[in-house]
Amino acid sequence: MRAEARALAGSGVLGPAIFTALMVALLTTLGVWQLRRLAWKEALIDRVETRAHATPVDLPPRADWRSMRPDDYDFLHARARGRFDLAREALIFSPPPQGAGVEPGYRVFAPFALDDGGIVLVDRGFLSISQRASDARRREPAGRMTIVGVLRRPQAKNLFTPADDPASGLFYTSDASAIAAALGLEDVAPFTLELDSDASPTPASDQLPRPFGVNVELVNNHLSYAVTWFGLAAATLGGFIFYAWSRLRRS
């Protein structure tokens, strides 16, 4: 055994063999981890789709708002009763949703005062930049009504997210607490409500902003990542085998 080890060391193969073993083990571990993440993400997407398209339920009780975790309500299909305060709104800069053309614009958020007390910020839909000057969205809907949509957690910022401009009502993420502070609102739910596309109280003839329905923002690239890691492991092992065969053949 020692003679074989000395032979491998003398041929310059032992060091690369150890390095290759470590790299293959690491890359294979990453591939297995991505497969586990794939199973988790598929289960999450299935849960979200089921929750978002289930029969609407009443909003979570106001007394529970502060103790709720985002996972408790995110994508919950819910209904709310109350009235809009169209005098106040927040515009969240947004690319156009599918079916809205190519012009970017805003998602229009407005306070919805609940019959049972408290306020929920409602994502009324998309408004293109060229439509921003239109005042139609401030006239309808009016009066007491029931709205239906999905609850959404606050959006997180990243290093590339521009700073909000509360003075002009322009934001770059839909964070209920930040929007509420800018609009001077109190007793606001930690979640927002994104209107269903087929349950908008806005008349179709004057539909500004236009709701496009739930947008499930769950990217699932774990299978491709797993294939990449396993492919790198195979390539590393294959490269070492070719190298070792060449060295041992010459020795």
GIMOMO-V324011 format. One record per pair of residues at least 12 apart in sequence whose ideal C-beta (glycine too) atoms are under 8 Angstrom apart, sorted by sequence separation. I is the first residue (numbers start at 1). J is the second residue. D is the distance in whole Angstrom. If there is no record, write none. Layout:
# GIMOMO-V324011
I	J	D
I	J	D
This chain:
# GIMOMO-V324011
60	72	8
93	105	8
94	106	6
109	121	5
110	122	6
161	173	6
166	178	8
176	188	6
60	73	6
93	106	6
94	107	5
109	122	7
124	137	7
169	182	7
176	189	6
177	190	7
92	106	6
109	123	6
110	124	6
164	178	7
176	190	6
197	211	5
91	106	4
92	107	5
108	123	7
109	124	7
157	172	8
166	181	8
176	191	6
196	211	7
197	212	5
198	213	7
60	76	8
91	107	7
107	123	5
108	124	5
157	173	6
166	182	4
176	192	5
195	211	4
197	213	4
91	108	6
92	109	6
107	124	8
108	125	6
156	173	7
194	211	8
196	213	6
60	78	8
90	108	8
91	109	8
107	125	7
108	126	8
155	173	4
164	182	8
174	192	6
196	214	7
57	76	7
59	78	5
89	108	6
90	109	4
107	126	6
108	127	5
154	173	7
155	174	5
194	213	8
57	77	7
58	78	7
59	79	7
89	109	6
90	110	8
106	126	7
107	127	8
154	174	7
155	175	6
194	214	6
56	77	5
57	78	6
58	79	6
59	80	5
89	110	5
105	126	6
106	127	5
154	175	4
194	215	7
55	77	7
56	78	6
57	79	7
58	80	8
88	110	7
105	127	5
152	174	7
154	176	6
52	75	5
54	77	5
56	79	4
88	111	6
105	128	4
106	129	8
154	177	7
51	75	5
53	77	7
86	110	6
104	128	7
105	129	5
51	76	6
52	77	6
85	110	7
103	128	5
104	129	6
122	147	7
48	74	8
51	77	7
84	110	5
85	111	4
100	126	5
103	129	6
105	131	7
106	132	7
123	149	7
48	75	5
84	111	7
85	112	7
101	128	7
103	130	6
105	132	7
122	149	7
84	112	6
85	113	6
100	128	7
83	112	7
84	113	8
97	126	6
108	137	6
115	144	7
123	152	7
82	112	5
83	113	6
96	126	7
82	113	5
90	121	8
92	123	8
80	112	6
82	114	4
94	126	7
96	128	7
81	114	7
82	115	5
80	114	6
81	115	5
81	116	8
112	147	7
91	127	7
154	190	7
154	191	8
84	122	7
153	191	6
154	192	8
152	191	6
80	120	6
151	191	4
152	192	5
91	132	7
151	192	7
152	193	7
80	122	8
151	193	6
152	194	6
150	193	7
151	194	8
149	193	5
150	194	5
149	194	5
147	193	7
149	195	4
150	196	8
148	195	7
149	196	5
89	137	8
147	195	6
148	196	5
89	138	8
149	199	7
86	137	7
87	138	7
123	174	7
148	199	4
62	114	8
86	138	5
147	199	7
65	118	7
86	139	7
121	174	8
62	116	6
147	201	6
59	114	7
62	117	6
121	176	5
62	118	5
86	142	7
145	201	5
84	141	6
84	142	7
121	179	6
83	142	8
121	180	7
83	143	6
141	201	4
59	120	7
83	144	5
84	145	8
119	180	8
140	201	8
141	202	6
82	144	7
83	145	7
140	202	6
141	203	8
149	211	8
81	144	7
82	145	8
140	203	6
81	145	7
106	170	8
150	214	5
81	146	5
109	174	7
149	214	8
80	146	7
119	185	6
140	206	6
79	146	6
80	147	5
107	174	7
119	186	8
121	188	7
139	206	8
79	147	7
119	187	6
120	188	7
121	189	7
79	148	5
93	162	8
118	187	5
119	188	5
120	189	4
123	192	6
78	148	7
109	179	6
117	187	7
118	188	7
119	189	7
122	192	7
123	193	7
125	195	6
136	206	5
77	148	8
78	149	7
118	189	6
120	191	7
121	192	5
122	193	5
123	194	4
124	195	6
137	208	4
77	149	8
78	150	7
111	183	7
120	192	7
121	193	7
122	194	8
123	195	6
136	208	5
137	209	6
77	150	6
78	151	6
120	193	5
122	195	6
76	150	7
111	185	6
134	208	6
75	150	5
76	151	5
125	200	7
75	151	7
124	200	8
74	151	7
75	152	7
93	170	7
111	188	8
125	202	8
131	208	6
73	151	5
74	152	6
91	169	6
93	171	7
124	202	7
131	209	8
74	153	4
90	169	5
91	170	5
92	171	5
93	172	5
73	153	7
89	169	7
90	170	8
91	171	7
92	172	7
90	171	6
92	173	7
112	193	7
127	208	6
92	174	5
125	207	8
127	209	4
70	153	4
109	192	7
126	209	6
127	210	8
70	154	7
125	209	4
126	210	6
124	209	5
125	210	5
126	211	8
125	211	4
126	212	6
124	211	7
125	212	7
123	211	8
90	179	5
60	151	8
56	148	5
59	151	8
90	182	7
90	183	6
88	183	5
88	184	8
88	185	8
52	150	5
108	209	4
107	209	7
106	209	8
100	210	7
100	212	7
80	193	6
99	212	6
98	212	7
78	193	7
97	212	4
74	191	8
73	191	5
97	215	7
70	190	8
70	191	8
68	190	7
68	191	8
65	189	5
66	190	7
62	187	8
65	190	6
62	189	8
59	189	8
75	214	7
75	216	7
52	214	5
52	216	7
49	216	7
48	216	6
48	218	6
45	216	7
45	218	5
44	218	7
45	220	6
41	218	7
42	220	7
41	220	5
41	222	6
38	220	7
38	222	4
37	222	5
38	223	5
35	222	7
34	222	5
35	223	8
37	225	8
38	226	7
34	223	8
34	225	4
35	226	5
34	226	4
32	226	8
31	226	5
34	229	6
31	227	8
31	229	4
30	229	4
31	230	4
28	229	7
27	229	5
28	230	7
31	233	7
27	230	7
27	232	5
28	233	5
27	233	4
24	233	5
27	236	7
23	233	8
24	236	6
23	236	5
24	237	5
20	236	6
20	237	6
20	239	8
20	240	4
17	240	7
16	240	6
16	243	6
17	244	7
16	244	7
13	243	8
13	244	5
13	247	5
12	247	6
13	248	7
11	247	5
11	248	6
11	251	5
10	251	7
7	251	8
